[in-house]
């Protein structure tokens, strides 16, 4: 892209009919630079003429200077510069104009002296093409990660042994055609998932022991699939809350029941007198005071 230039003017001298004006600008450092087109205007920028085509210096040293010695009618002048590269491409925009006031010669203007007409500038204002910003092309979104299907028919019921439950469920697909792994947990009613205890339930139905009795316990499960970057989870089952009953206390041993049990032992085993008496004594020891 050809750069806009910084332009400055410096008056060198005016002596008699001789007039010298130096136009200077910042050298364009682009490697394919060829030359510059220097233009001027005497009607405040309404029209422009080409002063000269000036070669690009090598090496590129700033400022680039060009002298103008032609006669100019006194008044305000504007100057600007365009960069041109080796392919003939001209900068889309000129430098910022610089102004200079041409003063009348102290010895007056010779009779018949006129300012030479300049070739008109080929630049047409307003022809700069708009800057087109290419649309941002986003990479396609990665395909959604398949999640395991939902667990079906999740149920929990008391087991045969005190403090045990039987857990049943239908395990789902893990999203890749394989059976999903199942994480089953339990905790006191109102406990969050992160505070629940993991249960070992590798098949369905499974019996789990060691469940607290006499208090409400909630049971919940979630399917998941292990991947190299972490686990992919499905949806939680609804929580199932049950309260296991505490086992019944054994009946109290009375003197009558103890004697009955001792005599039964004597008869069943046909014990001799001494042995029978010992059996009765052992039975009576079970009676709580």
Order of alpha helices (4+ residues) and beta strands (2+ residues): beta-beta-beta-beta-beta-beta-beta-beta-beta-beta-beta-beta-beta-beta-beta-beta-alpha-alpha
